[in-house]
């Protein structure tokens, strides 16, 4: 047999030859691990251009022609595997800030245009590189005297040719360097006709945080038959009487014809194309491990972005489309399609549900008159009328010949020279559930005392509690005598911050408008209520609070709305015991939630007022201090569904050992939420 070498290797490993290969545990005759380099020498890899990836330090790097890319998550530094992408072109001619000069107003990059007016000015404050990403910092400042366009055009008009019904993706790394971002900040592109005739703007809100993050906007052009060009941009409009002062960092903008963004394609003076990644095994490098009559393929893929066409995990064929075994997903992302073609005739398709946008495991097992697919511990239906093609001689990784590219990562690929049983497939592809955290939803502020990296100590007291939301809204206290203590008490073996009755922390810049939708949750312990009413949350003008107030007289829960205690329920607070306290405002009602149970939800109306975030005290004047401890605080300034609210409750309960406090019937009473 052609896979005899693999069997000899099995004997050499003490696996007992053929019987050990065919019985559990199965022996993989091919085992490719792509989480680290170098690339297995049996794989032929080509790419007719350089290409970028993030290295193990999270720095954007460039691989040479024909060099495989072992990519890493730039935020977590986790290995993502072998990156395989289709050919793409960055139509922005200068993504690396060539020609930019800092100054007042400074010089924009060649082929860019920065526009300000209507009472606002702009200046380029810095040009540099962060984590290998070339960037430009632009400050907009002043008070609006009219409604006027403030724009950063990252390409010239009448340059990027386009047509109606095409789908384009614009991406850029952005960061809030200083100040507060204005309302209406967007990323998008104008559709224009012949010359510079304006047709319409396609855009979405720009997510701007204190962390350099890639934003992507994808749209299908709908301006009609006259569409001839698109003009990519980031911008906002000034408003009369509204002061603006913020600095935005923009790095490596990219405009691609396609339904999703791909890896960065740096440009300097002209649009550039990154060639497709091509990985294959042929000849003896293939025949040494492949069994022509039966086998099982196992692959761990991750896709990125949305799709309008199939994405192939692997294909094994004879150099034609007539005889092949193949697995991948359709454009919907929802199913794994695995099939065999023999003599140009389909032998049926094995289907199983899958979510390959997250780390997943899939397998396809076959033999004469039997084939079955599995994904993430679920085994699909079995096909019992299968003819198996012979003479197959090559493996293609992440592509269907010249189409159907994976556009994602492969962490590993294995081949077993036998059809594994359904129970083995289930075990092989099982993926332990990932626990849900607030990182799954957009948070405005997130404080976690259990995360030591977020706590800055002044001896044993805390001078800063860092925000984990990515917005940089760190709460601070410069006065040592007013700083809470860390490392002195725990809850469920996790660190908490101890507030002794005169400690408090504050984020000093108002960042929210309190008459919009919001949700506030905290894990808190009350040691006493002698300083009441103790406020937990946000304080705006002196007449407006949002959060909990606790009365020392009857241990009631209150929620202040414009200075009026509008929500109360006595007898639920237990001194010395931890609790999950939540309050949600939907612009109509304000709802108080205690340990997952709604207390009251009266009608309430907030006036427009910006507010600071205060932890452990009543107001900006620092009165009515908390005597107790905080474990975690999560603040969300947007609409939150009941499902996500309950996930947040379940997350906090199981993390801090409070699951017994959740009410009967709560969806996470018996197990924590998972992704």
HELIX and SHEET records of a PDB file:
HELIX    1   1 UNK A    4  UNK A   12  1                                   9    
HELIX    2   2 UNK A   18  UNK A   22  1                                   5    
HELIX    3   3 UNK A  284  UNK A  287  1                                   4    
HELIX    4   4 UNK A  422  UNK A  429  1                                   8    
HELIX    5   5 UNK A  438  UNK A  440  5                                   3    
HELIX    6   6 UNK A  452  UNK A  454  5                                   3    
HELIX    7   7 UNK A  480  UNK A  482  5                                   3    
HELIX    8   8 UNK A  642  UNK A  655  1                                  14    
HELIX    9   9 UNK A  659  UNK A  661  5                                   3    
SHEET    1   A 4 UNK A  28  UNK A  33  0                                        
SHEET    2   A 4 UNK A 408  UNK A 416 -1                                        
SHEET    3   A 4 UNK A  79  UNK A  84 -1                                        
SHEET    4   A 4 UNK A  70  UNK A  72 -1                                        
SHEET    1   B 6 UNK A  28  UNK A  33  0                                        
SHEET    2   B 6 UNK A 408  UNK A 416 -1                                        
SHEET    3   B 6 UNK A 295  UNK A 303 -1                                        
SHEET    4   B 6 UNK A 362  UNK A 367 -1                                        
SHEET    5   B 6 UNK A 370  UNK A 375 -1                                        
SHEET    6   B 6 UNK A 378  UNK A 379 -1                                        
SHEET    1   C 7 UNK A  44  UNK A  46  0                                        
SHEET    2   C 7 UNK A 278  UNK A 282 -1                                        
SHEET    3   C 7 UNK A 394  UNK A 397 -1                                        
SHEET    4   C 7 UNK A 311  UNK A 317 -1                                        
SHEET    5   C 7 UNK A 324  UNK A 329 -1                                        
SHEET    6   C 7 UNK A 335  UNK A 342 -1                                        
SHEET    7   C 7 UNK A 345  UNK A 353 -1                                        
SHEET    1   D 2 UNK A  51  UNK A  54  0                                        
SHEET    2   D 2 UNK A  60  UNK A  63 -1                                        
SHEET    1   E 2 UNK A  88  UNK A  90  0                                        
SHEET    2   E 2 UNK A 272  UNK A 274 -1                                        
SHEET    1   F 4 UNK A 113  UNK A 115  0                                        
SHEET    2   F 4 UNK A 149  UNK A 153 -1                                        
SHEET    3   F 4 UNK A 229  UNK A 237 -1                                        
SHEET    4   F 4 UNK A 160  UNK A 161 -1                                        
SHEET    1   G 5 UNK A 113  UNK A 115  0                                        
SHEET    2   G 5 UNK A 149  UNK A 153 -1                                        
SHEET    3   G 5 UNK A 229  UNK A 237 -1                                        
SHEET    4   G 5 UNK A 186  UNK A 192 -1                                        
SHEET    5   G 5 UNK A 198  UNK A 205 -1                                        
SHEET    1   H 5 UNK A 120  UNK A 130  0                                        
SHEET    2   H 5 UNK A 133  UNK A 143 -1                                        
SHEET    3   H 5 UNK A 243  UNK A 257 -1                                        
SHEET    4   H 5 UNK A 167  UNK A 179 -1                                        
SHEET    5   H 5 UNK A 213  UNK A 220 -1                                        
SHEET    1   I 4 UNK A 445  UNK A 448  0                                        
SHEET    2   I 4 UNK A 627  UNK A 636 -1                                        
SHEET    3   I 4 UNK A 494  UNK A 500 -1                                        
SHEET    4   I 4 UNK A 485  UNK A 491 -1                                        
SHEET    1   J 6 UNK A 445  UNK A 448  0                                        
SHEET    2   J 6 UNK A 627  UNK A 636 -1                                        
SHEET    3   J 6 UNK A 518  UNK A 528 -1                                        
SHEET    4   J 6 UNK A 578  UNK A 585 -1                                        
SHEET    5   J 6 UNK A 589  UNK A 594 -1                                        
SHEET    6   J 6 UNK A 597  UNK A 603 -1                                        
SHEET    1   K 3 UNK A 455  UNK A 458  0                                        
SHEET    2   K 3 UNK A 461  UNK A 465 -1                                        
SHEET    3   K 3 UNK A 475  UNK A 476 -1                                        
SHEET    1   L 6 UNK A 505  UNK A 513  0                                        
SHEET    2   L 6 UNK A 610  UNK A 615 -1                                        
SHEET    3   L 6 UNK A 534  UNK A 539 -1                                        
SHEET    4   L 6 UNK A 545  UNK A 550 -1                                        
SHEET    5   L 6 UNK A 557  UNK A 561 -1                                        
SHEET    6   L 6 UNK A 564  UNK A 569 -1                                        
END                                                                             
